[in-house]
Amino acid sequence: MVCFCLLPIIMSTYFSFTDYDIMTKADFVGLGNCKKVFSDQYVLDALKNTFVYVIITVPIQTFLALVLAAFLADRMQNIVGNFL
């Protein structure tokens, strides 16, 4: 558990706060990496696209799943009701 879950979380958190290169020592940069990421236009576009996709697809999929479940429940009620 520690090797495959906890250690990667700790190491990725540590590396996110540093300017790390395999050949050199890690330099602490604080939130500079986060500032770089969230000022990049490609990242902002990707976040916007993800948000729009989720807002559109989740309600549609949930509605269709509920309609299908209600239809199947009604059909199963009719099939099981005929045997009883």
Secondary structure, DSSP 8 states (H G I E B T S, - for coil): -IIIIIHHHHHHHHHHTEEEETTEEEEE-TTHHHHHHHH-HHHHHHHHHHHHHHHHHHHHHHHHHHHHHHHHHHHHHHHHHHH-
